[in-house]
């Protein structure tokens, strides 16, 4: 699938990983990678560590979230989609 575009997902966080990415020798930025289950699909959501305070909560395993960002297909086939360039990330109550 070659779909790219802004979309909103709602799901449960099943894994949280931290990391960093080196842009150049002088610049490195940190990020969190959230694995989110949405129905039968898994999304890898990249969250910039510098923006985590603006979202108002620290993502943890078991939290239900709503994320809006750019969706792109997986390159390695491990996850179905990945999301980056988030415009919003919020903690929500689970649907009943």
Secondary structure, DSSP 8 states (H G I E B T S, - for coil): ----EEEEEEEEEEEEEEEEEESSSS-EEEEEEEEEEETTEEEEEEEEGGGHHHHTS---TT-EEEEEEEEEE-SSSSSSEEEEEEEEEEEE----
